[in-house]
């Protein structure tokens, strides 16, 4: 009924192996990009919370991509860094 020769079977498994390796290579950068985006979203949330609470003392940091990434990567020390940079430049 099915006449499968050895070359077909080897080619099939080789193709599956190549697809697996290609998927692993392409999935790693996707994980890195998704992690950057998640960090930026968390950083934006922290900045928004800081702006709400800091408004009582007249502290404000603009929310944009750069500041969100800085706070996303460094957390609370990033907010302190941005405040210091803001005070030094004004």
N, C-alpha and C positions, 0 to 999 in steps of 0.2 A: 504494500500500500504506500508507505512513505519510503522513498529511497534516498536516505541521507548519507552522503559520503563524509569522510573524515575532514576534507578541506572545508566544507561548509560549516561543520561544527566548530573547527578551530577558528575560522573567520568570524563566526557569530560571537564566540567568547572573547576574541580579540576586540571586536567592535564594542562589546559591553564594557570591557576593561578601559578602552579609550574614552568612552562616554563617562565612566566613573571618574577617571583622572581629570577630564575636562571639567566636570561638574565641581570637583573639589577645588580646582584652581580658580574657577570663577566664583565660587561661593565664599571664599575667604575675603576677597575685597568687598563683597556685598555686606558681610558681617561688619567689617570695619566702617563702611559708610553708614550703615544703620546705627552703629554705636555712636558715631559722630553726631548724627541727627538726634538721637536720644539724649546725648549730653547737652546739645544745644537747647532742646526743649526743656530739660530740667534746669539749665542755666537761666533761660528766659523766665521760668516759673519762680526761681529764687530771686531774680531781679525784680519781678513784679511784686513779690512779697516784701522785698526790701524797700521798694518805692512806697508801698502802702504804709509800712511801719516807719520808714525813715522820713516820711512826710511830716510827722509830728515834730521833728527836729530840723526840718529844712534840708534834708539830705535826699538827693535824687541822682540816679544813674540812668542814662538813656538806654532803652532796650533796642539793640540791633543785633545783627548776626555776629559781629566781632565780640561784643560784650557778652552775648549769650554763650559763645564758644569758650571764652576765657573763664566765665563762672562755671560752665558745664564741666570743664576739665579740672579746675582747681577748687571749686566749691566756695566756701566762705572766705578762705584767703584770697580768692579772686575778687570778691566784692571789696575786701579791704584794699587790695592792690588798685582797683579801679577808683576807689575813693581817694587814695593817695595821689594817683595820677591826675585826677580831676582837680584836687586842691593845688597841686604843683603848677598846673597849666593855667589856672585862673587867677 
